Amino acid sequence: MIAEVYPLTRLPRNRHAFDYLIPEDMPLVRGALVRIPYRNKELWGIVKAVKDKPPRGITLKTIKAVHEQVALREEELSFFERIAKDLAQSIASMLNASLPTPPKRASKPKPKTLSWLPLTLPSSEAEHVVRIVHTIAHRGKAFIQTPDLRRAAAIILGYLQKSEKQKILILLPTGRDVQLLRAHLTGFQPVIITGDESNNERFNAWQEFREMTEGILLGTRTAILSIDASITTIFLVRSGDRNHKQWDRNPRYDARELVWQHHETFASNVFCLDAAPSPMTLSRFTDSERLNWGTYPTVQVVNMNQERFATVHQSVSYSAGEAIYSALTQKKQVLCVYNKKGGSHELRCRDCLHRFFCPTCATPLTALSHTLECARCRHKEPIALRCTSCQSTNLGPMGIGNQDLVSELQSLYPNASIAIIDKDHPERSHADILVVTTYYYESLFDPFKPSSIGLVVHINVDSPLYDAKPTAMEDLLRDTWQWAWLGFARRSPVLLQTNSPDLVTHTIQDPFLTANEELAARGRYQLPPVYRWCRIVYREDERRKAEIAIQQLSDQISDIPNVIMHPLSWNHKGHAVLSCGIPLQQFNDLLAIFTTLPDRYIIDTNALT
């Protein structure tokens, strides 16, 4: 008897299983976890198939052992095989990234602590939690617009109490979110998998959860790879957050997509919770499956086109200035949201608004003290003295950085203490006015704790619109609602300064309609979910070789009908990048090309999720 085995190691995408002899006294089935000799060492592997065939004169190595307690079910192994094909990865590499291996020595699992921190909400919001829990208890899937992690915890706890004897997976985008939620799942002892554990700790957690008939697995994107066909319900918290995707190494998978494949394969319930609906997420649900919170924050949209004439200051409108003064008078803390760090590095002509681009790769040039530099290809040139478009000498920085904003605020409120909170300045939370970036929301904001914040001012809510990305509207929707809900949680007013008041007002008044309109626009412009976009990076430092290799690949791909290809570009490491989009129904034609490529080609098959 011969077994085809996927070794748990990284293999090129065109390599598959290897044949091994099965000892006579070793019963094996597909999905068994076995110990195999591989080159000059031993590895664990997963049995792909068992064949009753002779070895055809080839000397085969023999399987050393089989793990008696752990094996993948048929449907689970098939699930991994489909994922690997969809991501243009070898099945062995996918299994290696997903499955922890048995420890060499038995180790004692860490004792789990009972979550005991109390979870409370204002009495005015209790009815909304009850309504949502009652609704999803009778549904197989739903999207719930949820203000923050605290409200998400209330929904999950309500569901756990109403729907007992379930095996539940809760996915969050970051390890910090996992720890915050873990502490407030009052009365429960979830199993934790975040990817930060050692192999032995992860194996013990994975095995423990597989042996449960009911319980909770709480984790980040790594947890969805611990596939378990018996999971009945998945909560995808902060479902639009891009941290759910692994961007920086293979396999480049999106946990959100795997959740839906789990739903389709194993009929698990799926509930997505987020501050605002992303178009991709919303496309999965019907109107009756889209639930709102029931009450909304107090938001004032400030039209900067009108108010710029009522103030001499570049960034702080008259309305925002008055609101900040009122909050400071009442001894309340002010949160000023501004995502541009340092000073401005964009040089423009103040007469015709001409922008300066790299002559090599057309990337906007960064203005430093004496030079203009390209962040992509490292092109450098002296700083311009005259506009190349209108010949004006009236050149200067456009916009300001957060350090400039602090100076402006300090001149307005000389008696107030002002501090920047960003990745470079994380520990300054006691000033009267906090100038914060998204880092504050992601890494410091704790919705479970009270604070003295009495006003939230978004200095430039339009900034995502000028980022030249196809997800600009989605980013605007998400950014607007995250900060609006933060103000809601603190019972404080929210001011949004904008040069596009009609668009921002529409976004606040009807987020579901905004997301639906963006979904329709994506259909017109061949974007996900209608088209699937892939990015191929060719790892080669010699530029000419990279150009030839990418051109040959482009010729192959361009033979597929309806494919869209972007011109060759170069990433910050100097590697060639090719982006292409294809209708969903033709994606397998593209995969047929990808699976023949060596691993020098790094492929992301969901580049715009």
Secondary structure, DSSP 4 states (H G I P E B T S, - for coil): -EEEEEESS---TT---EEEEPPTT----TTEEEEEEETTEEEEEEEEEEE----TT----B--EEEEEEE--HHHHHHHHHHHHHTT--HHHHHHHHPPPPPSS--PPPPPPPP-------HHHHHHHHHHHHHHTT-SEEEEE-SSHHHHHHHHHHHHHHS-S-EEEEE-SSHHHHHHHHHTSTT---EEE-S-S-HHHHHHHHHHHHH-SSEEEEESHHHHHS--TT--EEEEETTT-GGGB--SSSS--BHHHHHHHHHHHH--EEEEEESS--HHHHTTS-GGGEE--S----EEEEEHHHHTTS-S-SS--HHHHHHHHHHHHTT-EEEEE----SS---EEETTT--B-B-TTT-PBPEE-SSEEE-TTT--EEEPPSS-TTT----EEE-S--HHHHHHHHHHH-TTS-EEEEBTTB-----SSEEEE-HHIIIII--TTS---EEEEEETTTTGGGGS--TTHHHHHHHHHHHHHHHHHHTT--EEEEES-HHHHHHHHH-HHHHHHHHHHHHHHTT-TTTEEEEEEEE--SSHHHHHHHHHHHHHHHTTSTT-EEPPPEE-TTS-EEEEEEEEGGGHHHHHHHHTTS-TTEEEES-TT-
